[in-house]
């Protein structure tokens, strides 16, 4: 594909999203920094991206709301001139016994980890199709493919398993458009709330740059024939 490419990374003010966005900026993508409440951090990330020599904007939206998700995508296209790469990184986490969950907590976890990626991706698809080239990378969870009891994080695990199934279904449908859809599934990252390092064969958490490189792998031209895949970046966790 010729010309400048544009990337949107949801939840990119900090953490994994920030690392991914700066990685894309370093490869020449114009980037949209998305945030919901971390405006100061989003502005710092935007400035860092711009310092790498690309166009960068920051945009606020609650992507668990369908209309705000749609508006976010339209703002990206309007301000940067198109959309070619979408990384769905937003996803809340809650560790709580399943029998103690409230209905509101259950819904919130499904909204941020499953519904939000669906909303943003559905809004992005017409633009990816029009470009004739696109990459969707969803941030999952290592082990979500293993249907085992995870009673302390049930709604989170359920949503991430659903995200894998959605990604595979979408990958099949959009492959003829020149669009790939893949999942990068982190285990324990350096910014993770839970740090069960004793369970990880490599004995350490993943660095954010390691997770970013996995996302970039699916974006690069050399991965154009890979779609519907799940890449776990977990140091041997769950083997």
C-alpha positions as CSV (number, residue, x, y, z in Angstrom):
1,X,0.0,0.0,0.0
2,X,1.3,3.5,-0.9
3,X,1.0,6.7,1.0
4,X,0.9,7.4,4.7
5,X,-0.8,4.8,6.9
6,X,-2.9,5.7,9.9
7,X,-3.2,3.7,13.1
8,X,-5.7,3.9,16.0
9,X,-4.7,2.3,19.3
10,X,-7.5,2.3,21.9
11,X,-6.4,2.9,25.5
12,X,-3.0,4.3,24.3
13,X,-2.3,7.0,26.9
14,X,-0.2,4.5,29.0
15,X,0.8,0.9,29.4
16,X,0.7,-1.6,26.6
17,X,-1.3,0.7,24.4
18,X,1.3,3.5,24.7
19,X,4.1,1.1,23.9
20,X,2.3,-0.1,20.8
21,X,1.4,3.4,19.6
22,X,4.9,4.6,19.9
23,X,6.2,1.5,18.1
24,X,3.8,2.3,15.2
25,X,4.8,6.0,15.2
26,X,8.5,4.8,15.0
27,X,7.6,3.0,11.9
28,X,6.1,6.0,10.2
29,X,2.4,5.6,11.0
30,X,0.3,8.7,11.7
31,X,-1.3,7.8,15.0
32,X,-4.4,8.5,17.1
33,X,-3.9,8.4,20.9
34,X,-7.2,7.3,22.4
35,X,-8.0,7.9,26.1
36,X,-11.1,8.0,28.4
37,X,-9.9,9.8,31.5
38,X,-6.0,10.1,31.3
39,X,-5.8,13.3,29.3
40,X,-2.5,14.5,30.6
41,X,-0.9,11.1,29.9
42,X,-2.5,11.0,26.5
43,X,-1.0,14.4,25.6
44,X,2.5,13.3,26.7
45,X,2.1,10.2,24.5
46,X,0.9,12.3,21.6
47,X,3.8,14.6,21.9
48,X,6.3,11.7,22.1
49,X,4.8,10.3,18.9
50,X,4.9,13.6,17.1
51,X,8.6,13.9,18.1
52,X,9.2,10.8,16.1
53,X,8.2,12.8,13.0
54,X,4.6,11.7,12.4
55,X,1.2,13.3,12.7
56,X,-0.4,12.5,16.0
57,X,-3.7,13.4,17.6
58,X,-5.4,12.6,20.9
59,X,-9.0,11.7,21.1
60,X,-11.3,11.1,24.0
61,X,-14.1,8.5,24.0
62,X,-15.8,5.9,26.1
63,X,-15.6,3.0,23.7
64,X,-18.0,0.9,25.7
65,X,-20.7,3.3,24.3
66,X,-21.6,2.4,20.7
67,X,-22.1,6.0,19.5
68,X,-18.9,7.2,21.1
69,X,-16.9,4.3,19.5
70,X,-18.3,5.3,16.1
71,X,-17.5,8.9,16.6
72,X,-14.0,8.0,17.6
73,X,-13.3,6.2,14.4
74,X,-14.9,9.1,12.3
75,X,-12.7,11.6,14.1
76,X,-9.6,9.6,13.3
77,X,-10.5,9.4,9.6
78,X,-11.5,13.1,9.6
79,X,-8.4,14.4,11.2
80,X,-5.8,12.0,9.8
81,X,-7.3,11.1,6.5
82,X,-8.0,7.4,6.8
83,X,-7.6,4.3,8.9
84,X,-5.4,1.3,8.2
85,X,-4.4,-0.2,11.5
86,X,-6.7,-0.8,14.5
87,X,-5.3,-2.1,17.8
88,X,-8.1,-2.8,20.4
89,X,-6.2,-2.6,23.6
90,X,-8.9,-1.3,26.0
91,X,-10.0,-3.9,28.6
92,X,-10.7,-3.6,32.3
93,X,-9.5,-6.3,34.8
94,X,-11.1,-7.4,38.0
95,X,-10.0,-10.2,40.3
96,X,-13.0,-11.2,42.5
97,X,-14.6,-14.6,43.3
98,X,-17.3,-15.3,40.8
99,X,-20.0,-15.8,43.4
100,X,-19.3,-12.3,44.8
101,X,-19.6,-10.4,41.4
102,X,-22.4,-7.9,41.0
103,X,-24.4,-7.6,37.8
104,X,-22.8,-4.2,37.2
105,X,-19.3,-5.6,37.5
106,X,-20.1,-8.5,35.2
107,X,-21.5,-6.2,32.5
108,X,-18.6,-3.7,32.8
109,X,-16.0,-6.4,32.2
110,X,-17.9,-7.7,29.2
111,X,-18.4,-4.2,27.9
112,X,-14.8,-3.2,28.0
113,X,-13.2,-6.4,26.9
114,X,-15.6,-7.7,24.3
115,X,-18.2,-5.2,23.3
116,X,-15.8,-2.2,23.0
117,X,-13.5,-4.0,20.5
118,X,-16.6,-5.1,18.5
119,X,-18.0,-1.5,18.4
120,X,-14.8,0.1,17.3
121,X,-13.9,-2.6,14.8
122,X,-17.4,-2.5,13.2
123,X,-17.0,1.2,12.7
124,X,-13.5,0.8,11.3
125,X,-14.3,-1.9,8.8
126,X,-15.7,0.3,6.0
127,X,-12.5,2.4,6.1
128,X,-10.2,-0.6,6.1
129,X,-12.1,-2.1,3.2
130,X,-11.9,1.1,1.2
131,X,-8.2,1.3,1.8
132,X,-7.8,-2.3,0.4
133,X,-5.2,-3.0,3.2
134,X,-5.8,-3.2,6.9
135,X,-4.7,-4.8,10.1
136,X,-6.8,-5.4,13.2
137,X,-4.9,-6.6,16.3
138,X,-6.9,-7.4,19.4
139,X,-5.2,-7.6,22.8
140,X,-6.3,-10.8,24.5
141,X,-5.2,-12.8,27.5
142,X,-2.9,-15.8,27.6
143,X,-4.8,-19.0,28.3
144,X,-8.1,-17.7,27.1
145,X,-8.1,-20.5,24.5
146,X,-8.0,-23.1,27.3
147,X,-11.5,-23.7,28.5
148,X,-10.7,-24.1,32.2
149,X,-12.1,-22.7,35.4
150,X,-10.8,-19.2,36.2
151,X,-13.2,-18.5,39.0
152,X,-11.3,-15.4,40.3
153,X,-11.5,-13.6,36.9
154,X,-14.5,-15.2,35.3
155,X,-16.0,-12.3,33.3
156,X,-12.6,-11.2,32.1
157,X,-11.6,-14.7,30.9
158,X,-15.0,-15.2,29.3
159,X,-14.8,-11.9,27.4
160,X,-11.2,-12.6,26.2
161,X,-12.3,-16.1,25.0
162,X,-15.2,-14.4,23.1
163,X,-12.7,-11.9,21.7
164,X,-10.7,-14.8,20.2
165,X,-13.8,-16.3,18.6
166,X,-14.9,-12.9,17.2
167,X,-11.4,-12.3,15.8
168,X,-11.4,-15.7,14.0
169,X,-14.9,-15.2,12.6
170,X,-14.0,-11.7,11.4
171,X,-10.7,-12.8,9.9
172,X,-12.5,-15.3,7.7
173,X,-14.9,-12.7,6.4
174,X,-12.5,-9.8,5.7
175,X,-9.5,-11.8,4.3
176,X,-10.6,-11.1,0.7
177,X,-10.4,-7.3,1.4
178,X,-6.7,-7.4,2.2
179,X,-7.5,-7.1,5.9
180,X,-6.0,-9.4,8.6
181,X,-7.3,-9.9,12.1
182,X,-5.1,-11.4,14.8
183,X,-4.8,-11.6,18.6
184,X,-1.8,-10.9,20.8
185,X,-2.4,-12.5,24.2
186,X,-0.2,-11.2,27.0
187,X,0.3,-13.2,30.2
188,X,1.8,-11.3,33.1
189,X,3.1,-7.9,32.0
190,X,5.3,-5.6,33.9
191,X,2.3,-3.3,34.5
192,X,-0.1,-6.2,35.4
193,X,-2.2,-5.9,38.6
194,X,-1.5,-9.5,39.4
195,X,2.1,-10.7,39.4
196,X,2.2,-14.6,39.8
197,X,5.8,-14.8,38.7
198,X,6.3,-18.2,40.3
199,X,4.0,-19.7,37.7
200,X,6.0,-18.4,34.8
201,X,8.8,-20.7,33.5
202,X,10.9,-17.7,32.4
203,X,10.5,-16.3,35.9
204,X,9.7,-12.7,34.9
205,X,6.9,-10.5,33.6
206,X,6.8,-9.4,30.0
207,X,8.2,-6.0,29.1
208,X,5.9,-3.6,27.4
209,X,8.2,-3.4,24.4
210,X,8.0,-7.1,24.0
211,X,4.3,-7.0,23.8
212,X,4.5,-4.1,21.4
213,X,6.8,-6.0,19.1
214,X,4.3,-8.8,19.0
215,X,1.6,-6.5,17.8
216,X,4.0,-4.9,15.2
217,X,4.7,-8.4,13.9
218,X,1.1,-8.8,12.8
219,X,1.2,-5.3,11.2
220,X,4.3,-5.8,9.1
221,X,4.1,-6.8,5.5
222,X,5.9,-10.0,6.2
223,X,2.8,-11.2,8.1
224,X,0.3,-10.5,5.4
225,X,-0.6,-14.2,5.0
226,X,-1.3,-14.6,8.8
227,X,-4.8,-14.1,9.9
228,X,-7.1,-15.5,12.7
229,X,-4.1,-16.3,14.8
230,X,-3.4,-16.0,18.5
231,X,0.1,-15.2,19.6
232,X,0.7,-15.7,23.3
233,X,3.5,-13.5,24.8
234,X,3.6,-15.2,28.2
235,X,7.1,-16.6,29.0
236,X,5.8,-20.2,28.9
237,X,2.9,-19.5,31.3
238,X,0.0,-22.1,31.0
239,X,2.1,-24.6,29.1
